[in-house]
Amino acid sequence: MSNTENKFKSYLLSKCTIGYGIINGLINAGIFYLMEKSTPDAMFGGMDIIKDLTFNTFLLGFLLALIVMPLTAKDLEKGKFSSQEGVHKFEKYLPNHLFVFSIIVGLVTCALTIVLSAIIVFLFNIAPLTVTQMMIFKGTICAVCGAVAGYLCIIKVAYRK
């Protein structure tokens, strides 16, 4: 593996795991807590969980794409990673127009949320959730979706010709 490829993989791992994953999850969990702290006895049923997360992660993916694309392009210009050779299996299906791309990323994170949440909530029968449990669950799902949104943005910039 070349140094250029290592640099890109390191950039991708760092940004997706920490920046767009963990930090994003913590921010979303914190916002949820601040919004719900006045009702500490609230309970969230299965469909409430999925509805809340679906809208939230669509918005998360959409906004992240609008923000991350220009930042990633600047990082490429600064040499934090190099443009990648070849064709990426996902990048070739992603539109080039930023607004349309952002909608697609929002839809991908939304679909991922519906699938993950439905499996966890209904298959493992975890509902209803308390405010604290929902905060942790929401933070975790948002971290996963943020990492996926970040990944799509970075590969779009890195493999663009």
C-alpha positions as CSV (number, residue, x, y, z in Angstrom):
1,M,0.0,0.0,0.0
2,S,1.4,3.4,-1.0
3,N,1.9,6.3,1.3
4,T,-0.7,8.3,-0.6
5,E,-3.2,5.4,-0.1
6,N,-2.3,5.2,3.6
7,K,-2.7,8.9,4.0
8,F,-6.2,8.8,2.5
9,K,-7.3,5.8,4.6
10,S,-6.1,7.5,7.7
11,Y,-7.9,10.7,6.8
12,L,-11.1,8.8,6.0
13,L,-10.9,6.8,9.2
14,S,-10.2,9.8,11.4
15,K,-12.9,12.0,9.9
16,C,-15.6,9.3,9.7
17,T,-15.0,7.7,13.1
18,I,-14.3,10.8,15.3
19,G,-15.4,13.9,13.5
20,Y,-18.6,12.9,11.7
21,G,-19.3,9.8,13.9
22,I,-18.6,10.1,17.6
23,I,-18.6,13.9,17.9
24,N,-21.8,14.1,15.8
25,G,-23.4,11.4,18.0
26,L,-22.5,13.3,21.2
27,I,-23.9,16.6,19.8
28,N,-27.2,15.0,18.8
29,A,-27.5,13.2,22.2
30,G,-26.7,16.4,24.0
31,I,-29.3,18.4,22.0
32,F,-31.9,15.6,22.7
33,Y,-31.2,15.8,26.4
34,L,-31.5,19.5,26.5
35,M,-34.8,19.3,24.7
36,E,-36.2,16.6,26.9
37,K,-34.7,17.3,30.3
38,S,-37.9,19.1,31.5
39,T,-39.8,15.8,31.0
40,P,-37.5,13.2,32.7
41,D,-40.4,10.7,33.0
42,A,-41.2,10.6,29.3
43,M,-41.2,7.3,27.6
44,F,-40.6,6.7,23.9
45,G,-42.5,3.9,22.1
46,G,-41.1,2.0,19.1
47,M,-42.8,4.1,16.4
48,D,-41.9,7.4,18.3
49,I,-38.3,6.3,18.3
50,I,-38.3,5.5,14.6
51,K,-40.2,8.7,13.6
52,D,-37.9,10.9,15.7
53,L,-34.7,9.3,14.3
54,T,-35.9,9.2,10.7
55,F,-36.5,12.9,10.5
56,N,-33.4,13.7,12.5
57,T,-31.0,11.6,10.4
58,F,-32.4,12.8,7.1
59,L,-31.6,16.4,8.3
60,L,-28.3,15.2,9.7
61,G,-27.2,13.6,6.4
62,F,-28.5,16.6,4.3
63,L,-26.7,19.2,6.4
64,L,-23.6,17.2,6.8
65,A,-23.2,16.8,3.1
66,L,-23.7,20.6,2.5
67,I,-21.0,21.3,5.1
68,V,-18.6,18.4,4.6
69,M,-18.2,18.6,0.8
70,P,-16.6,22.1,0.8
71,L,-14.5,21.3,3.9
72,T,-13.3,18.1,2.3
73,A,-12.5,19.9,-1.0
74,K,-10.4,22.4,1.0
75,D,-8.6,19.5,2.8
76,L,-7.8,18.0,-0.6
77,E,-6.4,21.3,-1.8
78,K,-4.3,21.6,1.4
79,G,-2.8,18.2,0.7
80,K,-4.3,16.4,3.8
81,F,-5.0,13.6,1.4
82,S,-4.6,13.0,-2.4
83,S,-7.2,12.5,-5.1
84,Q,-7.7,8.8,-5.6
85,E,-7.2,6.8,-8.8
86,G,-9.8,4.5,-10.3
87,V,-13.6,4.3,-9.8
88,H,-15.1,3.9,-6.4
89,K,-18.1,1.4,-6.3
90,F,-20.4,4.0,-4.6
91,E,-19.0,7.3,-5.9
92,K,-20.0,6.6,-9.5
93,Y,-23.7,6.5,-8.5
94,L,-23.6,9.8,-6.6
95,P,-24.7,13.0,-8.3
96,N,-22.3,15.9,-8.8
97,H,-24.7,18.7,-8.0
98,L,-24.2,19.6,-4.3
99,F,-27.9,20.1,-3.4
100,V,-29.0,16.9,-5.1
101,F,-26.1,15.0,-3.6
102,S,-27.1,16.4,-0.1
103,I,-30.7,15.1,-0.6
104,I,-29.3,11.7,-1.6
105,V,-27.1,11.5,1.4
106,G,-30.0,12.5,3.6
107,L,-32.1,9.8,2.1
108,V,-29.3,7.2,2.6
109,T,-28.9,8.1,6.3
110,C,-32.7,8.1,6.7
111,A,-33.1,4.6,5.1
112,L,-30.2,3.3,7.2
113,T,-31.9,4.7,10.3
114,I,-35.2,3.1,9.6
115,V,-33.6,-0.3,9.0
116,L,-31.2,-0.1,12.0
117,S,-33.9,1.3,14.4
118,A,-36.6,-1.2,13.3
119,I,-34.2,-4.1,13.8
120,I,-33.0,-2.9,17.2
121,V,-36.4,-1.7,18.5
122,F,-38.6,-4.5,17.3
123,L,-36.4,-7.5,17.0
124,F,-34.8,-6.9,20.4
125,N,-38.1,-5.5,21.8
126,I,-36.3,-2.6,23.6
127,A,-39.2,-0.1,23.6
128,P,-40.4,1.9,25.4
129,L,-37.2,3.9,26.2
130,T,-36.7,6.4,29.0
131,V,-35.2,9.9,28.2
132,T,-31.7,8.7,29.1
133,Q,-32.0,5.5,27.1
134,M,-33.4,7.4,24.1
135,M,-30.5,9.9,24.4
136,I,-28.0,7.1,24.2
137,F,-29.8,5.3,21.4
138,K,-30.2,8.5,19.4
139,G,-26.5,9.4,19.9
140,T,-25.4,6.0,18.7
141,I,-27.7,6.0,15.6
142,C,-26.6,9.5,14.8
143,A,-22.9,8.5,15.2
144,V,-23.4,5.7,12.7
145,C,-25.3,7.8,10.2
146,G,-22.9,10.7,10.5
147,A,-20.0,8.3,9.8
148,V,-21.8,7.0,6.7
149,A,-22.7,10.5,5.5
150,G,-19.0,11.6,6.0
151,Y,-17.8,8.6,4.1
152,L,-20.0,9.3,1.1
153,C,-18.9,13.0,1.1
154,I,-15.2,12.1,1.4
155,I,-15.2,9.5,-1.4
156,K,-17.2,11.9,-3.6
157,V,-14.4,14.4,-3.3
158,A,-11.5,12.0,-3.4
159,Y,-12.6,10.1,-6.5
160,R,-14.1,13.0,-8.5
161,K,-12.4,13.5,-11.7
